[in-house]
Amino acid sequence: MTSIFKTQLSKDAANKKIIVVREFAAPVAKVWAAWTQYSLLDQWWAPKPYKIVTKSQDFSVGGTWLYSMVGPDNVPMYALFNYQAIDPGKSYDVTDAFCDEQGNINTDFPSTHWHVVFEPSAAGTKVTVTMSFASEADMNKLIEMGFQEGFTMAHGNLDELLQK
């Protein structure tokens, strides 16, 4: 299925931010659930042929989501979301980082602050992700790692999930 919606990514180098905007043809409650419940995140967060395997999730302020992205080689790459603020159905803030299986942060990769906002739109729901980085170099490193392509592909997976 090809979506009529496109993932829009813009870089604000001066402020060390990436802004991602995407609309989805589903009500806010359904999109919110897909972004906050690991059983749904596991179905769309990774670009194919990768898959997500959640080790643990506590979607609450101070809680975490520890997951791995597993590729065709079956080697897991771990990441961690630390939830910092949650306004149910409207927004949440996290710090995202690469880590090991126990959740110990890997400082060789940039850590990112995400502010994720969900708003009703004519199509259903508009999601705006504002990602803030410690440096422009960290922002560029994430882009070089294929973030834009991977996140865009994952949004296509979410379109499919939301149609079920």
Stockholm file with secondary structure:
# STOCKHOLM 1.0

chainA/1-164         MTSIFKTQLSKDAANKKIIVVREFAAPVAKVWAAWTQYSLLDQWWAPKPYKIVTKSQDFSVGGTWLYSMVGPDNVPMYALFNYQAIDPGKSYDVTDAFCDEQGNINTDFPSTHWHVVFEPSAAGTKVTVTMSFASEADMNKLIEMGFQEGFTMAHGNLDELLQK
#=GR chainA/1-164 SS CCCSCCCEEEEEGGGTEEEEEEEESSCHHHHHHHHHCHHHHHHHSSCTTCEEEEEEECCSTTCEEEEEEECTTCCEEEEEEEEEEEETTTEEEEEEEEECTTCCBCTTSCCEEEEEEEEECSSSEEEEEEEECSSHHHHHHHHHTTHHHHHHHHHHHHHHHHTC
#=GC SS_cons         CCCSCCCEEEEEGGGTEEEEEEEESSCHHHHHHHHHCHHHHHHHSSCTTCEEEEEEECCSTTCEEEEEEECTTCCEEEEEEEEEEEETTTEEEEEEEEECTTCCBCTTSCCEEEEEEEEECSSSEEEEEEEECSSHHHHHHHHHTTHHHHHHHHHHHHHHHHTC
//
